[in-house]
């Protein structure tokens, strides 16, 4: 059976349980919190103001100083909540604020009132943003507006029920010998202390620990929230990368803080002064109200506000939160509040105030769904706290300024005009924010749109994006039969390699044409292995091409210096050696931007591939032995340097946005050729300025035997990266030639054009190969390929018959026991679940990878997992055991995915297959041993360790946790669940790491705050496999217990 995304029923029941078990309790905490906070507004007109001799300004200051205390510890408190967990910290907050609130019972002067209000703010600091953060860690974003709406209902309902309750308590004047307002303070403080104690035992920090969720519900919530956190940082994380600094420097966070300031200014102007305004009705309209009458009138605006809040958040959830869900109420509130005091009766005044209250409460819960769209982890804690701090400043300002203006002007007209101004300002800023950062919309049209960087998208024409590389290679071979013929894994020359000639086989991912297939022909490469888009060809592809190109004198495998290529070409060389073919490897590392001179071996290979490939191939054409061809390649590589700039990123087939963007009037410097962003940005130059930057950079680093550029001879390649026109390249080259001439460099046979591209990237690179006599001869040697020609050669005569590529015979399925064949069904179901999970998250994985890499992780994982599923299904249908099913899946994944992840996932599946075998019934011990060996194999093969920000950071704790749980006697399902939880946590923790391996290494700072794509995909897969184990607990792994 195929594994699909979690059903709607699981999602529905999970959200319902959270809504029933957690939201009402947290809302009750908020109810008590807000009642404590605003109790002073009921006390002032009912005896406290007279007993303490408070003016309106003094009362406003006492109301507002609470927020100053709140501000002092707002951000530290919320960061502590993120560190220690919501259960402990929210409980601590409630108990301490309840104790401080209790002390108001005995306050006897304005000074004491000020002190206690300040301390109450200190005690409560972090509660509201902490509650928002807590709920966001339980509820995915598409349900969050609705949940926050339920939570926010507590605020207006506090006044609906709290005002009559406060009035009733004030009416208990004389109880315990206390004035009525003191009785009120006594009784409203006690629930906070009680709830704090209960919260310690009742709240749970994360879904993975919730015993009241079923395993399926826990898995769905955990995976959904983990994927969402990765999307935030990977796709929109340029504003808040998960650390404190970025949250504080995000323009979006600061704009939202000002928006929130406007709403809260109006909220607390009403909350603290509405009872006083109503008390003034007696003089203004010659009416008489009892204490309870005034309490009920105070509650009137808040009941409709609660109803509007409920339905408004439902509408936003159903139709998607839009700007007008926040800005619209702000406009209504801003225009209505100043009208309140122009009404001619208490009824009309309260009616207008009701409209204002409805507007404020409708907008606030919808507003709080906005920051959690792009903030996660520590950045969410800091960012939400920062926004709420602005609200606390508004609380202080509105309380104090309203009271001060009332004393100064004698009326509430000016204060309420100011409330209207701030709310209208919030509307304007919200609209401006939406235009600068539009939310992502769901798309149903699978065709790509032109990227938004202003340049044309190359990949408008495609069929299935996953088949793009294969179909492009097929078309290329059909169009260039004079030069090449197709073989499994790539192309070779149309003519056979002469006997006794070394074969130079080059290769890399698709998307760089004319590299690599366009450089196959006499005088250049004998063959090219071509991988998926921006992904290394697999070892099997490389081996196939090399065997087809081999002329009997050995093979030199050449490629750019990328982790996936190093892995696969190295494995291919080992397999060729096993076949009896002498094979060597050489990685071109010419990109000066990716590492310094002291780390030149870590540099990427970019357009310098061409002159290095050309030198080695020409040496082979001269009949040099393999050792000498390798020596030439090493000499050319050591004397080749490149540097690139770009004005836009490239767009992969089927994608609707580029892998990176460059701000208008800026350029990125230090580009790779896989869609990696540059290492820096500079103002957009003129053509001459660009030429000077390229030349000056390259002249800073010459070969050791060159004392200076003057008198040196150099091969020069000005390379277009995809969408820069030839005319533009010629304009730049004009200045390049002049500058090199001024430096005394003699240019030898320059090349200007598209030679090593990156799809439709708008950019250029300059390559200099410093020539000696031998290298110059090889550079000038004739060549004839589909895309590169130099000198003259006779027309090639293709071999007759175009023999097909040599294929390995499909090996027979080895015999297996009945138990192993039975377990193979579970293995197949697990691989189906893996493929389905990868397919669901393919775009998200690409976005994460694009933050500091090339954005191909999702595509490669989909190709690999799909191929593995197909190979496993075929093996299972032929009666294979669990070990063989995994082995066939491993080969298929590595072959089709290519890249680093293809090689590593092939190693993981093969290690598991070896451990399970085909003879014995798999049990928890064998599975744990296989995962442990997979962890060791990945570290051996990739060279990464924990802390390097790779999949190893997840695989190691997953393997260790699984082994420990199995050793403790846990069943495989439970042990896997525990290990998958540790994997999810470890994947999230990679956001705080700097990469030390792979393509992200040159862009280490850019990746900070974003989890590693390989780590994240592994965590998703471990959780998906757990779902299979749950569904098949007895059917397919009866030997779960040992």
DRENROSE-589829 format. One record per residue (C-alpha): x, y, z. Coordinates in steps of 0.02 Angstrom, whole numbers, padded with zeros to 5 digits, always signed. Example, Ala and Ser with C-alpha at 12.3 -4.5 7.8 and 13.67 -1.06 7.14 Angstrom:
2
+00615-00225+00390/+00684-00053+00357/
//
This chain:
1042
+00000+00000+00000/+00059+00176-00034/+00093+00294+00108/+00001+00457+00091/+00005+00620+00185/-00085+00612+00353/-00272+00606+00332/-00387+00751+00360/-00465+00652+00502/-00300+00646+00598/-00275+00832+00572/-00452+00871+00626/-00445+00768+00786/-00272+00833+00832/-00326+01015+00818/-00487+00979+00910/-00395+00901+01056/-00275+01047+01067/-00424+01166+01060/-00510+01074+01203/-00363+01027+01313/-00249+01179+01303/-00335+01332+01231/-00471+01352+01365/-00344+01334+01505/-00223+01461+01428/-00372+01575+01393/-00424+01560+01576/-00248+01612+01625/-00264+01762+01510/-00435+01803+01586/-00360+01810+01760/-00208+01903+01695/-00310+02040+01613/-00427+02054+01762/-00278+02081+01878/-00205+02207+01756/-00364+02311+01739/-00437+02293+01914/-00366+02465+01953/-00484+02541+01824/-00635+02481+01926/-00556+02532+02092/-00517+02714+02046/-00694+02783+02021/-00762+02675+02164/-00664+02739+02312/-00479+02713+02278/-00457+02880+02189/-00536+02973+02334/-00450+02871+02470/-00278+02896+02392/-00315+03075+02330/-00271+03036+02148/-00285+03161+02005/-00324+03099+01830/-00140+03116+01784/-00086+03020+01939/-00210+02882+01903/-00150+02876+01723/+00031+02864+01782/-00012+02726+01906/-00104+02632+01769/+00038+02654+01646/+00188+02621+01757/+00134+02439+01756/+00193+02433+01576/+00364+02504+01618/+00393+02358+01735/+00329+02240+01602/+00448+02315+01474/+00601+02293+01585/+00587+02103+01585/+00480+02073+01428/+00614+02006+01310/+00721+01918+01444/+00566+01833+01511/+00512+01770+01341/+00687+01708+01302/+00684+01616+01468/+00518+01538+01419/+00597+01479+01257/+00741+01403+01356/+00651+01327+01506/+00483+01284+01427/+00309+01357+01440/+00250+01245+01583/+00381+01305+01706/+00391+01486+01654/+00206+01526+01634/+00172+01444+01802/+00309+01550+01881/+00237+01708+01806/+00062+01674+01872/+00113+01636+02049/+00224+01790+02066/+00097+01909+01990/-00040+01837+02103/+00067+01874+02256/+00103+02053+02201/-00080+02081+02157/-00130+02023+02331/-00026+02164+02407/-00139+02295+02326/-00264+02255+02462/-00162+02355+02587/-00096+02499+02478/-00110+02667+02571/-00029+02801+02462/+00002+02849+02282/+00187+02805+02303/+00145+02630+02361/+00021+02615+02217/+00156+02665+02092/+00279+02539+02166/+00157+02393+02166/+00096+02432+01989/+00277+02431+01929/+00313+02267+02019/+00154+02191+01948/+00221+02229+01775/+00388+02150+01819/+00299+01995+01884/+00184+01979+01733/+00321+02014+01604/+00317+01891+01462/+00149+01812+01498/+00054+01870+01346/+00191+01845+01215/+00237+01684+01303/+00059+01621+01285/+00060+01669+01100/+00225+01580+01076/+00163+01427+01172/+00008+01409+01062/+00111+01434+00903/+00217+01284+00957/+00059+01177+00960/-00044+01238+00813/+00008+01248+00628/-00011+01418+00547/-00167+01378+00445/-00262+01346+00608/-00176+01480+00710/-00292+01627+00677/-00441+01525+00737/-00349+01464+00893/-00285+01637+00935/-00461+01702+00913/-00524+01579+01044/-00380+01629+01158/-00411+01814+01131/-00595+01797+01177/-00534+01799+01357/-00489+01983+01345/-00660+02059+01304/-00746+01927+01411/-00639+01982+01556/-00733+02146+01554/-00901+02065+01513/-00891+01957+01668/-00755+02046+01764/-00841+02215+01772/-00999+02147+01856/-00889+02037+01966/-00784+02187+02015/-00942+02287+02049/-01011+02148+02158/-00848+02132+02256/-00838+02321+02280/-01014+02309+02348/-00948+02197+02487/-00883+02352+02576/-00837+02313+02757/-00794+02130+02729/-00642+02090+02839/-00648+02273+02887/-00592+02325+02713/-00656+02457+02591/-00748+02383+02442/-00608+02414+02318/-00485+02327+02435/-00602+02176+02446/-00599+02170+02256/-00408+02166+02249/-00404+02028+02381/-00517+01910+02284/-00457+01941+02106/-00277+01900+02153/-00306+01727+02225/-00354+01637+02060/-00185+01683+01984/-00091+01591+02122/-00203+01438+02108/-00192+01431+01918/-00003+01447+01926/+00010+01291+02032/-00110+01197+01919/-00016+01253+01762/+00144+01173+01827/+00060+01003+01820/-00063+01029+01676/+00033+01114+01535/+00144+01016+01415/+00285+01098+01319/+00272+01007+01151/+00157+00888+01057/+00285+00746+01062/+00258+00734+01252/+00067+00738+01248/+00000+00571+01306/-00178+00626+01267/-00137+00629+01081/-00135+00467+00983/+00032+00418+00905/-00035+00468+00733/-00091+00637+00799/+00077+00665+00885/+00170+00619+00727/+00064+00734+00620/+00082+00884+00735/+00268+00858+00760/+00305+00838+00575/+00190+00981+00523/+00264+01104+00647/+00442+01052+00605/+00410+01075+00420/+00328+01242+00450/+00474+01305+00554/+00592+01257+00415/+00486+01345+00285/+00486+01505+00388/+00673+01514+00399/+00709+01440+00230/+00586+01540+00127/+00555+01700+00220/+00697+01697+00342/+00791+01846+00272/+00709+01952+00408/+00724+01837+00558/+00847+01696+00546/+00812+01619+00713/+00930+01718+00820/+00907+01867+00933/+01008+01989+00828/+00909+01961+00671/+00743+01978+00761/+00797+02147+00828/+00859+02207+00658/+00709+02151+00556/+00617+02297+00477/+00461+02192+00469/+00465+02160+00657/+00486+02345+00695/+00343+02394+00578/+00229+02268+00661/+00282+02339+00829/+00219+02511+00777/+00058+02437+00709/+00029+02349+00873/+00069+02510+00968/-00078+02595+00882/-00202+02458+00927/-00147+02443+01107/-00148+02632+01130/-00334+02627+01092/-00364+02468+01191/-00296+02535+01355/-00366+02709+01335/-00535+02621+01340/-00488+02490+01470/-00425+02613+01601/-00536+02763+01570/-00703+02692+01512/-00764+02666+01692/-00712+02846+01730/-00799+02910+01573/-00957+02816+01622/-00943+02886+01797/-00944+03059+01715/-01112+03025+01632/-01194+03075+01797/-01131+03253+01778/-01133+03264+01587/-01308+03194+01560/-01382+03217+01735/-01401+03030+01763/-01379+02924+01919/-01301+02751+01918/-01262+02630+02057/-01096+02540+02067/-01171+02385+01985/-01257+02492+01851/-01089+02567+01803/-01010+02394+01802/-01143+02327+01683/-01127+02480+01569/-00938+02455+01565/-00967+02276+01507/-01085+02325+01364/-00955+02364+01228/-00858+02206+01262/-00995+02077+01233/-01024+02127+01051/-00834+02142+01035/-00817+01960+01088/-00947+01906+00960/-00864+02005+00820/-00693+01937+00870/-00758+01759+00858/-00834+01776+00685/-00697+01889+00616/-00561+01763+00657/-00669+01624+00584/-00683+01723+00423/-00495+01754+00418/-00460+01569+00447/-00584+01512+00314/-00531+01634+00179/-00350+01662+00228/-00286+01807+00331/-00277+01963+00223/-00212+02137+00254/-00388+02207+00267/-00426+02089+00412/-00309+02200+00513/-00309+02367+00422/-00499+02375+00400/-00541+02370+00586/-00402+02495+00618/-00486+02619+00501/-00657+02590+00579/-00588+02610+00755/-00485+02763+00709/-00635+02853+00637/-00763+02802+00768/-00674+02836+00932/-00666+03027+00917/-00853+03031+00884/-00895+02954+01052/-00898+03116+01150/-01003+03209+01021/-01152+03096+01052/-01300+03172+01142/-01341+03032+01262/-01260+02892+01363/-01337+02764+01246/-01265+02842+01089/-01095+02866+01170/-01086+02685+01226/-01144+02629+01053/-00999+02719+00968/-00875+02655+01097/-00943+02481+01060/-00899+02502+00876/-00722+02550+00926/-00706+02402+01043/-00769+02284+00907/-00639+02352+00787/-00494+02333+00908/-00538+02157+00964/-00575+02097+00787/-00402+02147+00727/-00290+02092+00872/-00297+01900+00858/-00281+01911+00669/-00133+02027+00691/-00043+01901+00802/-00050+01770+00665/+00063+01880+00557/+00231+01877+00651/+00224+01688+00673/+00222+01670+00484/+00405+01717+00471/+00477+01700+00646/+00528+01537+00728/+00630+01473+00874/+00727+01602+00973/+00685+01734+00843/+00500+01704+00875/+00526+01724+01062/+00625+01884+01038/+00522+01955+00895/+00353+01926+00977/+00418+01997+01139/+00483+02150+01048/+00315+02179+00966/+00225+02157+01131/+00349+02277+01211/+00287+02410+01090/+00113+02370+01152/+00168+02392+01331/+00244+02559+01289/+00076+02604+01213/-00010+02545+01372/+00096+02663+01476/+00083+02806+01351/-00105+02794+01327/-00139+02784+01514/-00026+02927+01564/-00056+03040+01413/-00244+03016+01420/-00249+03064+01603/-00129+03210+01579/-00225+03280+01430/-00389+03261+01526/-00318+03364+01670/-00244+03492+01550/-00396+03514+01435/-00534+03470+01557/-00613+03345+01437/-00579+03184+01340/-00592+03259+01165/-00405+03280+01130/-00354+03112+01207/-00479+03019+01099/-00426+03111+00941/-00251+03048+00978/-00318+02871+00994/-00397+02889+00822/-00234+02952+00747/-00132+02803+00809/-00260+02677+00747/-00263+02756+00573/-00073+02752+00574/-00081+02565+00609/-00193+02541+00458/-00074+02636+00344/+00079+02540+00404/-00009+02373+00388/-00052+02410+00207/+00126+02467+00172/+00196+02310+00251/+00084+02200+00144/+00142+02284-00016/+00326+02258+00030/+00308+02080+00096/+00158+01999+00011/+00107+01834+00090/+00131+01676-00013/-00026+01620-00105/-00076+01447-00154/-00055+01411-00338/-00151+01284-00439/-00065+01316-00605/+00087+01201-00615/+00169+01303-00752/+00306+01422-00696/+00289+01608-00691/+00429+01721-00744/+00543+01754-00596/+00522+01918-00509/+00703+01974-00528/+00666+02061-00689/+00757+01943-00808/+00684+01813-00925/+00658+01635-00862/+00753+01509-00966/+00646+01360-00918/+00478+01409-00990/+00477+01251-01096/+00477+01086-01005/+00368+00935-00974/+00399+00851-00807/+00532+00950-00709/+00600+00787-00640/+00631+00725-00818/+00706+00889-00881/+00889+00835-00873/+00859+00668-00958/+00754+00744-01097/+00879+00886-01125/+01021+00761-01143/+00919+00655-01262/+00882+00806-01372/+01063+00863-01366/+01127+00693-01425/+00999+00688-01565/+01052+00861-01625/+01240+00826-01623/+01263+00652-01693/+01415+00713-01790/+01509+00735-01626/+01429+00625-01493/+01330+00467-01463/+01224+00430-01310/+01272+00300-01182/+01199+00258-01014/+01238+00405-00900/+01292+00532-01031/+01378+00544-01200/+01544+00494-01278/+01629+00544-01439/+01547+00484-01597/+01713+00404-01643/+01797+00272-01539/+01942+00323-01430/+02101+00273-01522/+02185+00121-01447/+02321+00172-01326/+02251+00346-01294/+02203+00404-01121/+02017+00444-01110/+01971+00607-01023/+01795+00593-00951/+01719+00750-00878/+01555+00774-00790/+01439+00861-00671/+01258+00912-00653/+01143+00976-00789/+01105+01161-00806/+01279+01217-00858/+01275+01194-01046/+01387+01189-01143/+01472+01107-00994/+01479+00961-00991/+01406+00868-01139/+01442+01011-01261/+01629+00992-01227/+01640+00813-01292/+01736+00794-01455/+01910+00779-01528/+02035+00891-01440/+01928+00897-01285/+01834+00768-01181/+01811+00588-01235/+01650+00576-01136/+01538+00669-01014/+01435+00597-00872/+01283+00708-00847/+01185+00713-00684/+01020+00786-00634/+00997+00975-00625/+01140+01043-00519/+01178+00868-00452/+01327+00755-00480/+01303+00605-00592/+01301+00443-00496/+01451+00329-00484/+01361+00205-00596/+01331+00337-00730/+01514+00390-00725/+01573+00210-00733/+01461+00176-00882/+01524+00328-00980/+01706+00291-00935/+01693+00110-00993/+01618+00167-01157/+01756+00297-01182/+01902+00188-01125/+02034+00162-01259/+02146+00045-01163/+02267+00173-01088/+02168+00221-00933/+02041+00355-00890/+02058+00525-00809/+01895+00579-00724/+01881+00769-00711/+01749+00874-00623/+01718+01030-00520/+01765+01024-00337/+01596+00990-00255/+01559+00863-00119/+01439+00759-00224/+01556+00753-00373/+01704+00706-00263/+01604+00563-00188/+01532+00492-00348/+01686+00512-00459/+01791+00435-00321/+01673+00286-00308/+01672+00269-00497/+01862+00263-00500/+01859+00123-00372/+01733+00025-00475/+01833+00052-00635/+01988-00011-00546/+01890-00166-00497/+01846-00185-00682/+02032-00182-00724/+02034-00002-00790/+02167+00117-00725/+02066+00269-00671/+02122+00431-00589/+02022+00582-00530/+02053+00769-00533/+01942+00906-00460/+01954+01082-00532/+01956+01213-00392/+01972+01385-00471/+01844+01498-00383/+01939+01626-00280/+01780+01684-00190/+01745+01517-00107/+01908+01500-00008/+02071+01591+00022/+02241+01547-00048/+02285+01444+00105/+02128+01338+00076/+02138+01326-00113/+02094+01141-00107/+01923+01191-00037/+01881+01305-00184/+01737+01270-00301/+01758+01229-00484/+01674+01355-00599/+01720+01418-00773/+01902+01368-00746/+01842+01193-00790/+01862+01234-00974/+02048+01276-00986/+02094+01136-00865/+01989+01007-00959/+02063+01071-01122/+02243+01053-01064/+02221+00875-01003/+02123+00821-01157/+02251+00897-01276/+02388+00807-01182/+02293+00644-01205/+02275+00681-01391/+02465+00699-01400/+02478+00520-01338/+02546+00559-01165/+02531+00422-01035/+02402+00431-00897/+02528+00491-00767/+02580+00634-00881/+02400+00682-00921/+02366+00692-00734/+02522+00798-00712/+02461+00919-00846/+02290+00931-00764/+02369+00970-00597/+02482+01102-00674/+02337+01185-00765/+02226+01180-00611/+02360+01258-00501/+02378+01404-00625/+02192+01440-00652/+02089+01569-00557/+01909+01629-00581/+01792+01758-00506/+01610+01795-00544/+01472+01924-00520/+01285+01914-00549/+01132+02026-00560/+00998+01893-00534/+00981+01713-00479/+00934+01567-00589/+00766+01478-00592/+00757+01289-00595/+00637+01198-00713/+00461+01205-00640/+00505+01331-00505/+00409+01495-00492/+00549+01596-00412/+00738+01607-00428/+00855+01522-00305/+00910+01693-00245/+00872+01872-00288/+00982+02026-00297/+00910+02193-00239/+00877+02322-00371/+01031+02424-00420/+01145+02296-00334/+01252+02151-00391/+01308+01993-00303/+01494+01956-00303/+01583+01790-00285/+01456+01677-00371/+01456+01490-00392/+01372+01402-00538/+01236+01310-00444/+01123+01453-00396/+01218+01488-00236/+01204+01670-00183/+01359+01777-00187/+01473+01804-00039/+01431+01990-00041/+01341+02131-00129/+01399+02292-00207/+01315+02434-00303/+01272+02393-00483/+01424+02439-00588/+01448+02501-00764/+01524+02377-00886/+01696+02456-00862/+01679+02451-00673/+01631+02267-00682/+01781+02230-00789/+01896+02319-00668/+01826+02222-00519/+01853+02056-00608/+02029+02096-00667/+02088+02176-00505/+02026+02027-00405/+02114+01899-00515/+02277+01996-00519/+02286+01989-00329/+02335+01805-00335/+02465+01741-00459/+02557+01575-00467/+02704+01558-00349/+02831+01565-00492/+02759+01729-00560/+02831+01882-00470/+02701+01995-00551/+02579+02005-00697/+02697+02100-00814/+02771+01986-00944/+02653+01842-00905/+02547+01755-01037/+02370+01702-00996/+02224+01611-01072/+02072+01722-01041/+01892+01661-01030/+01753+01790-01008/+01604+01679-00973/+01419+01721-00979/+01320+01633-00844/+01157+01616-00939/+01063+01773-00988/+01194+01906-01017/+01196+01941-01204/+01350+01919-01310/+01352+02104-01350/+01360+02143-01165/+01503+02019-01144/+01598+02104-01285/+01576+02274-01202/+01649+02203-01041/+01789+02111-01131/+01842+02272-01216/+01890+02341-01045/+01958+02175-00981/+02082+02169-01125/+02134+02348-01097/+02162+02324-00910/+02262+02164-00934/+02365+02253-01065/+02400+02396-00946/+02457+02267-00817/+02578+02193-00944/+02485+02029-00969/+02488+01955-01146/+02322+01876-01189/+02326+01708-01281/+02176+01651-01384/+02038+01728-01277/+01866+01650-01266/+01711+01759-01243/+01540+01678-01232/+01432+01556-01136/+01544+01411-01088/+01498+01360-00910/+01324+01426-00868/+01198+01419-00728/+01030+01408-00817/+00964+01585-00837/+01075+01673-00711/+01118+01850-00764/+01303+01864-00729/+01480+01846-00792/+01642+01767-00733/+01821+01796-00784/+01950+01657-00788/+02138+01674-00808/+02251+01524-00837/+02432+01577-00821/+02522+01488-00962/+02694+01412-00975/+02760+01345-01139/+02678+01174-01121/+02509+01241-01064/+02506+01370-01204/+02534+01234-01334/+02393+01132-01261/+02276+01284-01249/+02308+01325-01433/+02286+01145-01490/+02137+01117-01607/+01972+01055-01539/+01806+01013-01618/+01653+00989-01506/+01471+01041-01520/+01502+01200-01419/+01690+01234-01424/+01800+01239-01577/+01979+01296-01599/+02088+01276-01752/+02042+01151-01887/+02019+00964-01887/+01953+00846-02019/+01769+00803-02002/+01744+00653-01888/+01674+00492-01958/+01549+00420-01831/+01564+00236-01794/+01440+00134-01893/+01292+00063-01802/+01309+00172-01649/+01321+00027-01527/+01216+00045-01372/+01298+00070-01205/+01357-00080-01109/+01228-00127-00979/+01251-00237-00829/+01135-00385-00833/+00996-00375-00705/+01056-00490-00566/+00944-00628-00507/+00854-00610-00340/+00942-00716-00208/+00838-00839-00107/+00755-00773+00051/+00664-00846+00200/+00478-00828+00219/+00503-00712+00370/+00619-00600+00271/+00501-00591+00122/+00362-00549+00243/+00466-00409+00320/+00507-00346+00145/+00325-00288+00133/+00355-00171+00280/+00518-00111+00200/+00423-00072+00039/+00286+00020+00136/+00420+00121+00224/+00502+00169+00059/+00332+00217-00011/+00306+00328+00141/+00478+00404+00116/+00440+00445-00066/+00271+00519-00020/+00347+00626+00118/+00484+00690+00005/+00358+00730-00131/+00251+00828-00007/+00400+00932+00053/+00501+00944-00108/+00478+01132-00132/+00511+01168+00051/+00673+01067+00046/+00728+01163-00108/+00692+01330-00024/+00793+01283+00131/+00937+01223+00024/+00934+01384-00078/+00969+01494+00074/+01154+01455+00062/+01163+01315-00067/+01102+01276-00241/+00920+01234-00204/+00924+01060-00281/+00901+00955-00124/+00714+00931-00148/+00731+00881-00330/+00872+00759-00294/+00780+00681-00147/+00623+00659-00252/+00719+00575-00394/+00811+00463-00273/+00663+00412-00164/+00552+00383-00316/+00684+00272-00397/+00712+00179-00233/+00526+00147-00215/+00516+00078-00393/+00668-00034-00373/+00604-00098-00206/+00432-00136-00278/+00512-00233-00421/+00623-00333-00303/+00479-00369-00185/+00370-00429-00328/+00508-00550-00377/+00511-00626-00202/+00661-00536-00130/+00695-00530+00055/+00710-00371+00159/+00899-00356+00134/+00892-00370-00055/+00745-00249-00067/+00847-00120+00028/+01005-00156-00075/+00913-00131-00240/+00832+00027-00171/+01003+00090-00117/+01078+00069-00291/+00928+00151-00373/+00930+00300-00253/+01116+00332-00277/+01103+00312-00465/+00953+00424-00496/+00979+00557-00364/+01164+00589-00390/+01241+00725-00284/+01303+00704-00108/+01134+00654-00039/+01117+00516-00169/+01280+00435-00118/+01241+00452+00068/+01064+00386+00056/+01129+00241-00047/+01249+00203+00096/+01110+00216+00226/+00994+00094+00137/+01135-00026+00095/+01192-00030+00278/+01015-00068+00334/+00998-00202+00202/+01160-00286+00254/+01105-00288+00436/+00932-00361+00398/+00989-00487+00268/+00876-00611+00180/+00886-00759+00296/+00830-00710+00470/+00672-00626+00531/+00719-00442+00562/+00701-00385+00741/+00732-00224+00838/+00914-00269+00872/+00953-00293+00688/+00867-00131+00640/+00961-00034+00774/+01125-00113+00719/+01089-00068+00538/+01052+00113+00582/+01211+00122+00686/+01313+00055+00540/+01225+00178+00423/+01279+00320+00537/+01460+00261+00532/+01456+00235+00343/+01391+00410+00309/+01527+00486+00417/+01662+00383+00330/+01598+00423+00157/+01558+00607+00178/+01691+00652+00305/+01568+00753+00411/+01546+00743+00599/+01418+00811+00722/+01425+01000+00720/+01467+01018+00534/+01284+01060+00494/+01244+00909+00387/+01127+00761+00397/+01255+00684+00517/+01190+00803+00651/+01025+00708+00643/+01083+00534+00596/+01202+00514+00744/+01076+00559+00882/+00942+00460+00793/+01052+00305+00787/+01112+00325+00966/+00936+00354+01034/+00867+00206+00939/+01005+00090+00998/+00984+00147+01179/+00795+00124+01175/+00810-00049+01099/+00942-00095+01228/+00818-00040+01363/+00696-00170+01298/+00576-00052+01208/+00478-00120+01061/+00539-00061+00891/+00388+00053+00865/+00414+00142+01031/+00603+00149+01011/+00585+00222+00836/+00461+00351+00901/+00584+00407+01033/+00727+00415+00907/+00620+00509+00780/+00581+00640+00912/+00766+00663+00945/+00794+00677+00757/+00665+00816+00742/+00744+00912+00885/+00919+00887+00813/+00864+00948+00642/+00791+01107+00716/+00952+01134+00815/+01055+01139+00654/+00983+01313+00626/+01106+01377+00755/+01257+01298+00670/+01377+01364+00540/+01412+01241+00397/+01588+01171+00385/+01556+01055+00238/+01473+01063+00067/+01416+01204-00045/+01344+01304+00100/+01516+01325+00179/+01564+01484+00081/+01397+01560+00134/+01404+01506+00315/+01330+01667+00387/+01183+01661+00267/+01135+01489+00330/+01133+01541+00513/+00955+01524+00576/+00905+01401+00438/+00909+01214+00471/+01014+01105+00358/+00909+01037+00215/+00983+00862+00227/+00957+00857+00415/+00778+00917+00397/+00734+00791+00262/+00806+00649+00366/+00701+00702+00516/+00544+00706+00410/+00584+00533+00343/+00612+00457+00515/+00442+00520+00569/+00359+00454+00410/+00434+00281+00438/+00367+00282+00614/+00194+00305+00541/+00219+00144+00441/+00275+00049+00596/+00119+00108+00688/+00004+00051+00548/+00087-00120+00535/+00124-00162+00717/+00087-00348+00709/+00063-00385+00526/+00240-00361+00465/+00362-00354+00611/+00307-00489+00731/+00481-00499+00808/+00469-00322+00876/+00517-00374+01052/+00673-00467+01093/
//
